[in-house]
Amino acid sequence: MRIFRNTDRRGWLGRTGGVAALVAAMLAGPARAQTAQAGLPAAQDLAGDGRTARERGVPIVILFSLPGCAYCEVVRRHYLAPLMNEGPAGRRPLVRELDMSSAAPLRGFQGEAGSGRALARQYEVRVAPSVLVLDGEGKRLAPLLEGGDVAGMYGAYLDDRLAVARRALAERH
């Protein structure tokens, strides 16, 4: 099963095809400071998260991951966990993680019952890791960020998605 799509023009990489690049990226150091916290809050109540995001005027960042995915761990630990502590507390994006293969119950943005698998299908997420930036209603604010950090540019790609999302939210107010 292919779980990672390289973001450059070389195409698909399997579980082992990008291991050397992954190790090199990890040794080069992340664009953001690493924190001791590696876990992200699980996406369980997106309606509640949506309310909070609307009140604060911040985006919701969802990591779509798979169990045992090494690329997901790098994105989780080096980019998204630190993001939860950057800037003033009330202005930080809400960061959540979702197992895209899970059938566990999940409350959707409109309060409907769903699952990680159903949400991945709804947003057409097919690759792990993938990061989606949404508003409080569950609408996309920026293009989907697919794949892991194999070129050391993930921080810039993530920052770009967040800047696009913040501009979109600012234009609404």
C-alpha positions in Angstrom: 0.0 0.0 0.0 1.4 3.4 -0.9 0.9 5.9 1.9 3.1 8.7 0.9 3.1 10.9 -2.2 6.2 12.9 -2.8 5.3 16.6 -3.5 7.8 17.0 -6.2 7.5 15.8 -9.8 9.1 12.4 -9.2 5.8 10.9 -8.3 4.9 8.2 -5.7 7.2 6.8 -3.0 6.3 3.7 -1.1 7.0 2.9 2.5 10.7 2.2 1.9 11.3 4.5 -1.1 11.7 7.6 0.9 13.4 6.3 4.0 16.8 7.8 3.2 15.2 11.2 2.4 13.2 11.0 5.7 16.3 10.2 7.7 18.2 13.1 6.0 15.4 15.5 6.7 15.2 14.4 10.4 19.0 14.8 10.8 18.9 18.2 9.1 16.6 19.4 11.8 13.0 20.7 11.6 12.1 24.2 10.5 10.3 24.6 13.8 11.6 23.8 17.3 10.9 20.3 18.4 8.8 19.9 21.6 8.6 17.1 24.1 4.9 16.7 23.2 4.6 14.4 20.3 0.9 13.6 20.5 -1.8 15.8 19.0 -5.4 16.1 20.3 -7.6 13.6 18.5 -10.4 15.0 16.3 -13.5 13.9 18.1 -16.0 16.8 18.1 -15.5 19.0 15.1 -18.7 20.9 15.7 -17.2 22.0 19.1 -13.9 22.7 17.5 -15.6 24.7 14.8 -17.4 26.9 17.4 -14.1 27.6 19.2 -12.3 28.4 15.9 -15.1 30.8 14.9 -15.0 32.5 18.3 -11.3 33.0 18.1 -11.1 33.6 14.3 -8.5 30.9 13.8 -8.2 28.0 11.4 -8.5 24.3 12.3 -5.5 22.2 11.2 -6.2 18.5 10.8 -3.5 15.9 10.3 -4.9 12.8 8.5 -2.6 10.0 9.5 -2.3 6.2 9.6 -1.1 4.0 12.5 2.6 3.2 12.2 3.3 5.9 9.6 6.8 7.2 10.1 6.2 10.2 7.8 3.1 11.1 10.0 5.3 11.0 13.1 7.7 13.5 11.6 4.9 15.9 10.7 3.2 15.4 14.0 6.4 15.8 16.2 8.4 18.4 14.2 5.7 20.7 12.8 2.2 20.4 14.2 3.0 19.8 17.9 5.2 23.0 18.0 2.4 24.9 16.2 0.1 24.4 19.2 2.4 26.5 21.3 3.4 29.3 18.8 2.0 32.8 19.4 -0.6 34.1 21.8 -2.9 31.3 23.1 -6.1 32.7 21.7 -4.7 33.2 18.2 -3.2 29.7 17.7 -4.8 27.4 15.2 -6.7 24.4 16.6 -4.6 21.3 15.7 -6.2 17.9 15.6 -5.3 14.5 14.4 -7.5 12.0 12.6 -6.8 8.3 11.8 -8.0 8.2 8.2 -8.6 4.5 8.4 -10.6 4.5 11.6 -14.3 3.7 11.9 -14.4 5.1 15.5 -17.2 7.6 16.0 -16.6 11.2 15.3 -18.9 14.2 15.5 -18.7 16.2 12.3 -18.8 20.0 11.7 -22.7 20.0 11.5 -23.0 17.7 14.5 -23.5 14.6 12.3 -22.1 11.2 13.2 -19.1 10.2 11.2 -15.6 8.6 11.3 -12.1 9.3 10.3 -12.5 7.1 7.2 -15.7 9.0 6.2 -14.1 12.4 6.8 -11.1 11.4 4.7 -13.4 10.4 1.9 -15.4 13.6 2.2 -12.3 15.8 1.8 -10.8 13.4 -0.8 -7.7 12.7 1.4 -6.0 9.6 0.0 -2.4 10.0 1.3 -0.9 9.9 4.8 0.2 12.2 6.1 -2.0 15.0 4.8 -2.7 18.3 6.5 -6.0 20.1 5.8 -6.7 23.7 7.0 -10.4 24.4 7.5 -12.6 27.1 8.9 -15.0 26.6 11.7 -17.7 25.4 9.3 -15.4 22.8 7.8 -14.7 24.6 4.6 -11.2 24.4 3.1 -9.1 27.6 3.6 -6.0 26.4 1.8 -4.9 23.6 -0.5 -4.3 20.1 1.0 -0.7 19.5 2.0 0.1 15.9 1.1 3.1 13.8 2.0 6.0 14.2 4.4 9.1 16.2 4.7 11.5 14.6 2.3 13.2 17.8 1.1 13.4 19.9 4.3 10.8 22.3 2.9 7.7 21.1 4.9 7.8 24.0 7.3 7.6 26.5 4.4 4.8 24.5 2.8 2.9 24.5 6.1 3.5 28.2 6.7 2.2 29.0 3.3 -1.0 27.1 3.9 -1.5 28.8 7.2 -0.9 32.3 5.7 -3.4 31.6 3.0 -5.9 30.4 5.6 -5.4 33.4 7.9 -5.8 35.8 4.9 -9.1 34.1 4.0 -10.4 34.3 7.5 -9.3 38.0 7.7 -11.2 38.8 4.5 -14.4 37.4 6.0 -14.3 39.9 8.9 
